[in-house]
Structure formats: C-alpha cells, structure tokens
C-alpha cells in the first residue's frame, strides 16, 4: 500500500513537471497557440489617436522629426489558425526532403 502511494505521488509529480515544459507538453497542439487568438497581442488592441492640440497661449511642440506612420493600403494577411506556430517562434530545423523526380 505504501509503495503504491509513493508511486502515485511520483507519477503525479512527473505529470505536473512535464505539463509545465513547453517541449514535453503533449496537449500543446490540442489547445492551440495563444498568440493566434484574435486580440491576444497588445498591439492588436492599439488604436490611433488624434494629433496633439496645444491650448491657446502655449507654444506647439516641435514635430518636424515626428514619426509619420503611413496609411496601410495593402490587404490584410489571411487569418492564422490556432494550430499555426507563433510568428516569434523559430521555424523547425528539419526541412522536408524534396520528392525525387518521377521515373520516365
């Protein structure tokens, strides 16, 4: 009875430890990547604000070197699936081998 209790405790400890590891988590692909959820990144919720208005009687700040962000005139990229890797993760090091040409 005591050995079974110790074995269950060891297995529970290993399960908790393995679930915390990124590379050892077998359920990672099931839950998807949090970075691909809409609004997950802080910059997804960013909004434009109007330029600074100076009250009467005060000098306006020097804005000749201000960063000008151009309007986006390109279509939005296709939405990413939850199973797609995050863009800030490196790609896998293994590359698929090219298929051999068909025999003539």
C-alpha positions in Angstrom: 0.0 0.0 0.0 2.8 2.4 0.9 4.7 1.7 -2.3 1.6 2.4 -4.4 1.1 5.7 -2.7 4.7 6.7 -3.4 4.4 5.6 -7.0 1.2 7.6 -7.5 2.9 10.7 -5.9 5.9 10.3 -8.2 3.8 9.9 -11.3 1.7 13.0 -10.3 4.9 15.0 -9.8 6.2 13.9 -13.2 2.9 14.8 -14.8 2.9 18.3 -13.3 6.5 18.8 -14.2 6.1 17.6 -17.8 3.0 19.7 -18.3 5.0 22.8 -17.4 7.6 22.1 -20.1 7.0 23.6 -23.5 8.6 20.8 -25.5 7.2 18.0 -23.4 3.6 19.1 -23.3 1.6 16.5 -25.3 -1.6 18.7 -25.2 0.0 21.8 -26.7 -1.3 21.1 -30.2 -4.8 20.5 -28.9 -5.3 23.8 -27.2 -3.7 25.9 -30.0 -1.3 28.8 -29.7 -2.5 31.8 -27.6 -0.6 34.2 -29.9 -3.0 33.3 -32.8 -6.2 34.2 -30.9 -7.7 37.5 -32.0 -6.7 40.3 -29.7 -4.1 38.2 -27.9 -1.2 40.6 -28.6 -1.2 44.1 -27.1 -0.7 45.8 -30.4 -3.9 44.1 -31.7 -5.8 46.4 -29.4 -3.9 49.6 -30.3 -5.9 52.5 -31.6 -4.9 55.7 -33.4 -5.3 58.9 -31.6 -5.7 62.4 -33.0 -2.6 64.7 -33.0 -1.7 66.8 -30.0 -3.7 70.0 -29.7 -1.9 72.9 -28.0 -4.0 75.1 -25.7 -4.2 78.8 -26.7 -1.3 80.8 -25.3 1.2 77.9 -25.4 3.8 77.1 -28.0 3.2 73.9 -30.0 5.9 71.2 -29.7 8.4 70.8 -32.5 7.1 67.9 -34.6 9.3 68.2 -37.7 11.1 65.0 -36.8 8.0 63.2 -35.6 7.5 59.6 -36.8 4.8 59.6 -39.6 3.1 56.3 -39.9 1.7 55.9 -43.4 -1.8 54.6 -44.1 -2.0 50.9 -44.8 -3.1 50.3 -48.4 -2.4 46.6 -48.6 -5.0 43.9 -47.9 -4.8 42.3 -44.5 -3.0 38.9 -44.3 -5.1 35.8 -44.1 -6.1 34.9 -40.5 -3.9 32.5 -38.7 -5.3 29.2 -37.4 -4.9 28.3 -33.7 -2.7 25.4 -34.7 -0.3 27.6 -36.7 3.0 28.3 -34.9 3.5 31.8 -33.4 5.4 34.2 -35.6 8.0 34.8 -33.0 9.0 31.2 -32.7 11.8 29.9 -34.8 10.9 27.5 -37.7 11.7 23.8 -37.3 15.3 22.9 -38.1 14.3 19.8 -40.1 13.3 20.6 -43.6 11.3 18.1 -45.7 13.3 16.3 -48.4 12.3 17.1 -51.9 10.5 14.4 -53.8 12.5 12.5 -56.4 11.5 13.2 -60.0 9.1 10.7 -61.4 10.8 7.8 -63.3 10.4 8.1 -67.1 
